Amino acid sequence: MYLSLLLILVSFFLLKGILQSDSKLKKYVILITFYLNYFLLTVYVLFNFLSGDGINDAIIFHVKFGINGFGVNEYIIPSIIFIFFNLIAFSSSRIFLRNLTDQKSKLITNRTLSLTILVLSIIFNPFYKDIYELLSDRSNNYQVDKNSFYEQDIIFSDTRKNIVFIYLEQIERTYLNEDLFPNLLPNLKTLEKQSISFTNIDSPRATNWTIAGMAATQCGVPLLTPIASENSMSGMDKFLPLANCMGDILNEESYKLHYIGGSDLDFAGKGNFYKTHNFDSVEGWYELQNKIKDKNYRSPWGVYDDELLDIVYDRIEILSKANENFGLFALTLDTHHPNGYISASCENKIYGDGTNSILNSIHCVDELIGKFMEKFLNSEIYNNTTLVLLSDHLALKNTASEVLKNANRSNLFMIFDKDAKPQLINDIGNSFDIGPTVMSFLGANTNGLGLGRNLITNESLSLDLNINEVIDANKRKILELWSFPKIDQGFSISIDQLKIFFGNRYINFPALIVLNSSNEVDQIMFDFYYANPLSNKVNRLNKNVNFIWLDKCEKIFINKFINNNKNKGYCILLENKKNSQFEVIAAEENRINSAYLKNFFNNE
């Protein structure tokens, strides 16, 4: 990154030599190339600040899925800096062009050097490398175990236990390292001695952000989406509907399932994930705000952890009295990168000299978890309830990153079970292994789930294989877990709900439905926030691809060069490329159904 920036700056000062002696067209081409490269580098720098890992699956997922519910406060200044530097670059280009002279360049070496450095700045720009790795399909390059995707019939014993899952936002096991962070987590350090603690849990590809960590630990799969097809998934009614997750398995056993998280459920589709996988109650900020004492007491992300953990414990007590097996999954918030937040109950409790904000926050949450666990472990509830404390994912770039980068990092994973002997397990594992391992403590015979393995009875795929290569080899199978609704199950439009129904499935619109050679759904693309407009996606489709596009009428009219200013509602465009036919129909007419579509697209 720094090398590319240096080369860009050097090429800026040398470019004048080549531009002075060339045509106006060549000048513009070179300058556009220069500033496009500069702009993409600044995009990389911004995303690298957000993720701590450049442009990765997490960045692509959130760009595609939408960022509703995002806690933007800590990213206002970086965004302003990003805009500022790009405005300077744009202004400089105009001044630079205006001041160009027609004098001949005296040195041919200046010309060669200028172009060489410009090319090198493009080659070393990390933006292109990250995008290439995300878009490339590398599955054909690896020879791995073809049976790595584990599927089995899961049977529970008669003495099944309840389960409480508490994801600690970005609190990884590395923070327990006393050499790096002395006395940072005294309560978790003490609690570990009462747990089965796994010390070597890695985060594979597409698992290192919250919803991806949840999918990995509960379903045994990474959160891959079809990036190349620009499938945002934001308008889908189901989230990984074909994945077999802990929620689906426990629901089959009549567990009452609850999710409690302090942030907006819309962010990254968390709410949709839990609803898809059979949770009875799914609560985020808007559902919880009436349960806190002061609605104004909230962080930019939502409910503070002191309030959240009180709500979680009260819910555990209520569920334990219902004489039914239950599962409660919760997510804390205060330790969100880059700076963290401090709950009011420990405002005066700082870590060390108090100058590192994220460590102050982690130290505070350690105290809150200590109090929570003291109540739980000393209650009768613990007799029949297994509790798990775990990272949702490794910490992203924060105020402690300079220390973390020197460590051998791993996720936190502790199981508290009254009938199990406390121990440290140093076997190699990964996020996928957590779900099947935990369910074995509940009375289930889980040897594996997806790409995960029960670490008590089996070896992790990470032991003998490169887990990221295993992911690449199973990429097609993982993508198929998203599942699209089928036209032959029904097709109707609800203007009031802004939905297209396919039998009992639905998607939100505006939407672009791309059909395969059998005229069934192959891809679905959505408009959301500031995404690439659907009109552009229509224009970029292969010339032989049939599609259905439902959007504002004026957008469709403009795209098809139709002069019509009367209809301000929604229209549906059907396009049969094979017969070079299209039809635009007002959506409120509601006369399109599966038979109509079948006749239109199969009409020779």
C-alpha positions in Angstrom: 0.0 0.0 0.0 2.7 2.5 1.0 4.9 1.5 -2.0 2.0 2.2 -4.4 1.3 5.5 -2.7 4.9 6.5 -3.0 5.0 5.6 -6.7 1.8 7.5 -7.4 3.3 10.6 -5.8 6.5 10.3 -7.7 4.7 9.8 -11.0 2.6 12.9 -10.3 5.8 15.0 -10.4 7.3 13.3 -13.4 4.1 13.2 -15.6 4.5 16.7 -16.8 7.5 15.7 -18.8 5.6 13.3 -20.9 2.4 15.3 -21.1 4.0 18.4 -22.4 4.9 16.8 -25.7 1.9 14.6 -26.4 -1.6 15.1 -27.9 -4.5 16.4 -25.8 -6.2 13.0 -26.0 -3.1 11.2 -24.7 -2.8 13.7 -21.9 -6.4 13.0 -20.8 -6.0 9.2 -21.0 -2.8 9.3 -18.9 -4.2 11.7 -16.3 -7.5 9.7 -16.0 -5.4 6.5 -15.5 -3.3 8.3 -12.9 -6.2 9.6 -10.9 -8.3 6.4 -11.2 -5.4 4.5 -9.7 -5.1 7.1 -6.9 -8.9 7.0 -6.2 -8.9 3.2 -6.0 -5.9 3.3 -3.6 -7.8 5.7 -1.3 -10.8 3.3 -1.5 -8.6 0.5 -0.4 -7.1 2.6 2.5 -10.7 3.5 3.7 -11.8 -0.2 3.6 -8.6 -1.3 5.2 -9.3 1.1 8.1 -12.8 -0.4 8.5 -11.8 -4.1 8.2 -8.1 -4.1 9.2 -7.7 -6.6 6.4 -8.1 -4.6 3.1 -11.1 -5.4 0.9 -12.2 -8.8 2.2 -15.4 -10.9 2.3 -16.8 -8.8 5.1 -16.5 -5.5 3.2 -18.0 -7.1 0.1 -20.9 -8.6 2.1 -21.8 -5.3 3.8 -21.5 -3.3 0.5 -23.8 -5.8 -1.1 -26.2 -6.6 1.8 -26.6 -3.0 2.9 -25.6 -1.2 6.1 -28.9 -0.3 7.7 -28.4 -0.2 11.5 -24.7 0.5 11.1 -23.0 2.5 14.0 -21.5 5.2 11.8 -20.1 7.6 14.5 -16.6 6.3 14.6 -16.3 6.3 10.8 -17.3 9.9 10.2 -13.8 11.4 10.4 -12.2 8.7 8.2 -15.0 9.2 5.6 -14.4 13.0 5.7 -10.7 12.5 5.2 -11.4 10.1 2.3 -13.6 12.7 0.6 -11.1 15.5 1.3 -8.1 13.8 -0.3 -10.1 12.9 -3.4 -11.4 16.5 -3.7 -7.8 17.7 -3.6 -6.8 15.2 -6.2 -9.7 16.2 -8.5 -8.9 19.9 -8.1 -5.2 19.3 -8.7 -5.9 17.5 -12.0 -7.8 20.5 -13.3 -5.0 22.9 -12.3 -2.4 20.5 -13.7 -4.2 20.3 -17.1 -4.7 24.1 -17.3 -1.0 24.7 -16.7 0.4 22.2 -19.2 2.6 23.8 -21.9 3.3 22.8 -25.5 7.0 22.7 -25.0 8.9 19.6 -26.1 10.1 17.3 -23.4 13.9 17.5 -23.6 14.7 14.1 -22.0 13.4 10.8 -23.4 14.4 9.2 -20.1 11.9 11.5 -18.3 9.2 10.1 -20.6 10.2 6.5 -20.0 10.6 6.9 -16.3 7.2 8.6 -15.9 5.4 5.8 -17.6 7.3 3.1 -15.8 6.6 4.5 -12.4 2.9 5.0 -13.3 2.7 1.3 -14.4 4.5 0.2 -11.2 2.1 2.2 -9.0 -0.8 0.2 -10.7 0.9 -3.1 -10.2 1.6 -2.5 -6.5 -1.9 -1.1 -5.8 -3.4 -3.6 -3.3 -6.9 -2.8 -4.4 -6.6 -4.9 -7.6 -5.0 -7.8 -5.7 -7.8 -8.0 -3.2 -10.6 -7.7 -5.8 -8.9 -10.4 -8.0 -8.7 -12.8 -5.1 -12.4 -12.2 -4.1 -13.7 -12.7 -7.7 -11.5 -15.6 -8.8 -12.7 -19.1 -8.5 -9.8 -21.0 -7.1 -11.6 -24.3 -6.4 -10.1 -26.1 -9.4 -6.6 -25.7 -8.1 -7.0 -27.8 -5.0 -7.2 -31.5 -4.3 -9.0 -31.9 -0.9 -11.3 -34.4 0.8 -14.5 -34.5 -1.2 -16.4 -35.7 1.8 -15.4 -32.7 3.9 -19.0 -31.3 4.0 -20.5 -33.4 6.9 -24.1 -34.4 6.9 -25.7 -36.8 9.3 -28.9 -37.7 11.1 -28.7 -36.1 14.6 -30.2 -38.0 17.5 -30.7 -36.5 21.0 -30.6 -38.5 24.2 -33.5 -38.3 26.7 -31.5 -36.1 29.1 -31.0 -33.1 26.9 -29.8 -29.8 28.3 -30.7 -26.1 27.6 -28.2 -23.9 25.9 -27.1 -20.3 26.4 -24.7 -18.9 23.7 -23.1 -15.5 24.5 -21.1 -13.9 21.7 -18.6 -11.4 23.2 -18.1 -8.8 20.5 -14.5 -9.1 19.2 -13.2 -10.3 22.6 -10.7 -12.9 21.3 -8.7 -15.3 23.4 -5.5 -13.3 22.7 -6.6 -10.7 25.3 -6.0 -13.4 27.9 -2.3 -13.3 27.2 -0.8 -11.8 30.4 2.4 -10.9 28.7 0.7 -8.6 26.3 -2.4 -7.5 28.3 -1.6 -8.0 32.1 -4.8 -8.3 34.2 -7.0 -7.1 31.3 -9.5 -10.0 31.8 -9.2 -11.1 35.4 -12.8 -12.5 35.6 -12.5 -14.5 32.3 -9.1 -15.7 33.5 -10.8 -17.1 36.7 -13.8 -18.4 34.8 -11.7 -20.3 32.4 -10.6 -22.6 35.2 -14.2 -23.7 35.6 -14.8 -24.4 31.9 -13.8 -26.6 29.0 -11.7 -24.0 27.2 -10.4 -24.4 23.6 -7.2 -22.5 23.1 -6.5 -22.9 19.4 -9.7 -21.9 17.5 -9.0 -20.1 14.2 -11.1 -17.9 11.9 -11.2 -19.2 8.3 -12.1 -17.2 5.3 -15.6 -15.5 5.3 -16.1 -15.9 9.0 -14.5 -12.8 10.5 -17.4 -10.4 10.9 -20.4 -10.8 13.2 -23.1 -12.4 11.0 -20.4 -14.5 9.3 -19.1 -15.7 12.7 -22.7 -16.6 13.7 -23.2 -18.6 10.5 -19.9 -20.4 11.0 -20.4 -21.3 14.6 -24.1 -22.3 14.2 -24.2 -23.8 10.6 -20.6 -24.9 10.0 -20.3 -22.9 6.8 -18.6 -19.6 5.8 -20.8 -16.7 4.7 -20.1 -16.7 0.9 -22.4 -14.9 -1.5 -22.2 -14.9 -5.3 -20.0 -11.8 -5.6 -19.5 -11.9 -9.3 -23.3 -11.9 -9.9 -23.8 -8.9 -7.6 -26.4 -10.8 -5.7 -26.9 -8.7 -2.6 -29.4 -11.0 -0.8 -30.8 -7.9 0.9 -34.3 -8.4 -0.5 -34.5 -12.2 0.0 -37.0 -13.6 2.4 -34.6 -16.3 3.6 -31.0 -16.2 4.9 -29.1 -19.4 4.0 -32.4 -21.3 3.9 -30.9 -24.7 2.9 -28.2 -24.6 5.6 -28.8 -27.0 8.5 -28.0 -24.8 11.5 -28.2 -25.2 15.3 -31.6 -23.4 15.3 -33.0 -25.9 12.8 -31.7 -28.9 14.7 -32.9 -27.6 18.1 -36.3 -26.6 16.8 -36.8 -30.2 15.6 -36.3 -31.2 19.2 -38.9 -28.7 20.4 -36.5 -26.2 21.9 -37.8 -22.7 22.4 -35.3 -20.4 20.8 -34.5 -16.8 21.5 -32.0 -14.3 20.1 -31.2 -11.1 22.0 -28.8 -8.5 20.5 -28.5 -4.8 21.3 -28.1 -3.6 17.7 -30.5 -3.1 14.8 -31.7 -6.5 13.5 -31.5 -5.2 9.9 -27.8 -4.7 10.1 -26.1 -7.5 7.9 -29.4 -9.5 8.0 -29.0 -10.8 11.6 -32.7 -10.8 12.2 -33.4 -12.6 8.9 -30.8 -15.2 9.7 -32.4 -16.1 13.1 -36.0 -16.0 11.7 -35.0 -18.2 8.8 -33.5 -20.8 11.2 -36.6 -21.2 13.4 -36.0 -18.9 16.3 -39.3 -18.2 18.1 -38.2 -14.7 19.4 -35.7 -12.4 17.7 -35.0 -9.1 19.4 -32.7 -6.2 18.6 -32.6 -2.5 19.5 -36.1 -1.6 18.5 -37.6 -4.6 20.2 -35.6 -4.1 23.4 -35.8 -0.3 23.8 -38.9 -0.6 25.9 -37.2 -3.0 28.3 -34.4 -0.5 29.2 -34.9 2.2 31.9 -33.8 5.1 29.7 -34.2 5.1 25.9 -31.6 7.8 25.6 -29.1 5.5 27.2 -27.7 3.9 24.1 -24.4 3.7 22.2 -24.2 4.4 18.5 -24.8 0.7 18.0 -27.7 0.1 20.4 -28.1 -1.2 24.0 -25.2 -1.0 26.3 -23.9 -4.3 27.7 -24.8 -3.7 31.3 -28.5 -3.3 30.3 -28.3 -6.1 27.7 -26.8 -8.7 30.1 -29.5 -7.9 32.7 -32.2 -8.5 30.0 -30.5 -11.7 29.0 -30.3 -13.0 32.6 -33.9 -12.1 33.3 -34.9 -14.0 30.1 -32.9 -17.1 31.2 -34.8 -17.1 34.5 -38.2 -16.9 32.8 -37.3 -19.6 30.2 -36.0 -21.9 32.9 -39.3 -21.9 34.7 -41.3 -22.9 31.6 -40.5 -26.6 31.9 -39.4 -26.7 28.2 -36.0 -27.0 26.7 -34.7 -23.6 25.5 -31.9 -22.0 23.6 -30.9 -18.4 24.2 -28.3 -16.7 21.9 -27.0 -13.2 22.7 -24.5 -10.7 21.4 -22.8 -8.0 23.4 -21.8 -4.6 21.7 -19.6 -2.4 23.9 -16.3 -3.8 22.6 -17.0 -3.0 18.9 -14.0 -1.7 17.1 -12.3 0.7 16.7 -12.7 2.4 20.1 -15.3 0.5 22.0 -17.9 2.0 24.5 -18.2 2.1 28.2 -21.3 1.1 30.1 -22.4 3.5 32.8 -22.0 0.9 35.5 -18.2 0.9 35.1 -17.5 4.4 33.8 -14.8 4.9 36.4 -13.1 1.6 35.9 -10.2 2.0 33.5 -7.5 -0.3 32.3 -3.9 0.7 33.1 -3.4 4.4 32.5 -6.8 4.6 30.7 -5.3 5.9 27.4 -6.4 2.9 25.3 -10.1 3.1 24.7 -10.8 -0.4 23.4 -8.9 -2.0 26.3 -11.0 0.1 28.7 -14.1 -1.2 27.1 -12.9 -4.8 27.2 -11.9 -4.5 30.9 -15.4 -3.2 31.6 -17.1 -6.0 29.8 -15.0 -8.5 31.7 -16.4 -7.2 34.9 -20.0 -7.3 33.6 -19.5 -10.9 32.4 -17.9 -11.8 35.8 -21.0 -10.6 37.6 -23.3 -12.3 35.1 -21.5 -15.6 35.4 -21.4 -15.5 39.2 -25.2 -15.4 39.3 -25.5 -18.1 36.6 -23.0 -20.6 38.0 -24.5 -20.3 41.5 -28.1 -20.8 40.4 -30.1 -23.9 40.0 -30.4 -23.1 36.3 -26.9 -24.3 35.8 -27.8 -27.8 36.7 -29.5 -28.4 33.4 -28.1 -25.6 31.2 -24.8 -25.5 29.2 -23.5 -22.0 28.7 -20.9 -20.9 26.0 -18.8 -17.8 26.0 -17.2 -17.2 22.7 -15.9 -14.6 20.3 -18.1 -13.6 17.4 -14.9 -13.2 15.5 -11.3 -12.0 15.9 -10.9 -8.3 16.7 -10.9 -6.0 13.7 -8.7 -2.9 13.5 -8.8 -1.1 16.9 -6.7 0.9 19.3 -4.9 -2.3 20.4 -4.1 -3.6 16.9 -0.4 -2.8 17.2 -0.2 -5.2 20.2 -2.4 -7.8 18.8 -0.5 -8.2 15.5 2.5 -9.5 17.5 0.5 -12.4 18.9 -0.6 -15.8 17.8 -4.3 -15.0 17.7 -7.2 -17.3 18.3 -10.9 -17.1 19.2 -12.4 -17.4 22.7 -14.4 -20.6 23.2 -15.4 -21.7 26.7 -18.1 -24.2 27.5 -19.5 -24.3 31.1 -21.3 -27.5 31.9 -21.8 -28.8 35.4 -21.4 -32.4 34.4 -18.2 -31.9 32.5 -14.7 -31.7 34.0 -13.0 -28.4 33.4 -9.9 -28.6 31.1 -7.9 -26.8 28.5 -8.1 -28.4 25.0 -5.2 -27.3 22.8 -6.2 -29.2 19.7 -6.4 -27.3 16.5 -9.9 -26.1 15.5 -11.8 -23.4 13.7 -15.1 -21.6 14.0 -17.0 -24.3 12.1 -16.2 -26.8 14.8 -18.0 -24.9 17.6 -21.6 -25.8 16.7 -21.2 -29.6 16.6 -18.9 -29.5 19.6 -21.4 -27.6 21.8 -24.4 -29.8 20.7 -22.6 -32.9 21.9 -22.8 -31.4 25.5 -26.6 -31.0 25.1 -27.1 -34.7 24.5 -26.8 -34.9 20.7 -24.6 -37.3 18.7 -23.1 -34.7 16.5 -19.8 -35.8 14.9 -19.9 -32.9 12.5 -22.0 -30.2 10.9 -21.1 -28.7 7.5 -17.4 -28.1 7.5 -17.2 -28.4 11.3 -16.3 -31.3 13.5 -17.0 -32.2 17.1 -13.6 -31.5 18.7 -14.3 -33.9 21.6 -14.7 -36.9 19.3 -13.2 -35.9 16.0 -10.3 -34.0 14.5 -10.9 -30.6 12.8 -10.4 -30.3 9.1 -7.9 -27.6 10.0 -5.6 -30.3 11.4 -4.5 -31.9 8.1 -5.9 -29.6 5.5 -5.8 -25.9 4.7 -9.3 -24.9 5.7 -9.5 -22.1 3.2 -8.7 -24.5 0.4 -11.5 -26.7 1.7 -13.8 -23.7 1.5 -12.8 -23.1 -2.1 -13.4 -26.7 -3.0 -16.9 -26.6 -1.5 -17.7 -23.1 -2.8 -20.5 -24.2 -5.2 -22.2 -26.3 -2.6 -22.1 -23.4 -0.1 -23.5 -20.9 -2.6 -26.4 -23.3 -3.3 -27.4 -23.0 0.4 -28.9 -19.6 -0.4 -31.7 -21.1 -2.7 -33.9 -19.0 -4.9 -37.7 -19.2 -5.1 -39.1 -20.9 -8.2 -41.5 -19.3 -10.7 -43.5 -22.5 -11.2 -44.4 -22.3 -7.5 -46.5 -19.2 -8.3 -45.9 -15.6 -9.2 -47.8 -12.6 -8.0 -47.1 -8.9 -7.1 -48.2 -7.0 -4.0 -47.9 -3.3 -4.6 -48.9 -2.5 -1.0 -46.1 -4.7 0.5 -43.6 -4.1 -2.3 -43.1 -7.8 -2.7 -43.1 -10.5 -5.4 -44.6 -13.7 -4.1 -43.5 -17.2 -5.4 -46.0 -19.4 -3.7 -45.1 -19.1 0.0 -41.7 -17.5 -0.8 -41.2 -13.8 -1.5 -38.6 -11.2 -2.4 -38.7 -7.4 -2.0 -38.7 -5.1 -5.0 -37.3 -3.2 -6.9 -35.7 -6.4 -8.2 -34.1 -7.8 -11.3 -34.7 -11.5 -11.7 -32.3 -13.2 -14.1 -33.4 -16.5 -15.7 -31.4 -19.5 -16.7 -31.7 -21.5 -19.9 -34.7 -23.3 -18.4 -36.3 -19.9 -17.6 -36.1 -20.5 -13.9 -34.5 -18.1 -11.4 -30.8 -18.0 -11.7 -29.9 -14.7 -9.9 -31.8 -12.0 -8.1 -30.4 -8.5 -7.7 -31.8 -5.7 -5.6 -31.7 -1.9 -5.3 -30.5 -0.8 -1.8 -29.0 2.3 -0.3 -26.3 3.5 -2.7 -25.8 0.3 -4.7 -25.2 0.2 -8.4 -28.7 0.9 -10.0 -30.6 -1.9 -11.5 -30.8 -0.1 -14.8 -27.0 -0.4 -15.0 -27.2 -4.1 -14.1 -29.8 -4.7 -16.8 -27.4 -3.1 -19.4 -24.5 -5.3 -18.3 -26.4 -8.6 -18.6 -25.3 -11.1 -21.3 -27.1 -10.3 -24.5 -28.8 -13.8 -24.6 -30.1 -13.7 -21.0 -33.8 -13.5 -20.3 -35.0 -11.4 -17.3 -37.8 -9.9 -15.3 -37.3 -6.4 -13.9 -39.8 -4.8 -11.5 -39.1 -1.1 -10.7 -40.4 2.4 -10.9 -42.0 2.9 -14.3 -39.9 6.0 -15.2 -36.7 4.0 -14.8 -37.9 1.2 -17.1 -39.2 3.8 -19.6 -35.8 5.5 -19.7 -34.0 2.2 -20.1 -36.2 1.1 -23.0 -36.5 4.7 -24.6 -40.2 4.8 -24.0 -41.8 8.2 -24.0 -44.4 8.0 -21.3 -44.9 10.5 -18.4 -48.3 9.4 -17.2 -47.5 6.3 -15.2 -45.7 7.2 -11.9 -46.1 3.8 -10.2 -44.3 0.5 -10.7 -43.9 -1.4 -13.9 -42.6 -4.9 -14.8 -40.4 -5.4 -17.8 -40.3 -8.9 -19.4 -37.5 -9.5 -21.9 -37.1 -12.6 -24.1 -33.7 -12.1 -25.7 -34.1 -15.3 -27.9 -37.1 -13.8 -29.7 -35.9 -10.1 -29.3 -39.2 -9.4 -27.6 -40.0 -7.3 -24.5 -43.2 -6.2 -22.8 -43.8 -3.5 -20.2 -46.8 -3.8 -18.0 -48.1 -1.6 -15.1 -47.6 -3.7 -11.9 -51.0 -2.6 -10.5 -52.7 -4.5 -13.4 -51.6 -7.6 -11.5 -52.2 -9.9 -14.5 -48.8 -11.6 -14.6 -48.7 -15.1 -13.1 -46.5 -18.2 -13.7 -48.5 -19.3 -16.7 -48.2 -15.9 -18.3 -44.4 -15.9 -17.7 -44.1 -19.5 -19.1 -45.9 -18.5 -22.3 -43.9 -15.4 -22.8 -40.5 -16.9 -22.3 -41.2 -20.2 -24.0 -43.1 -18.7 -27.0 -41.1 -19.5 -30.1 
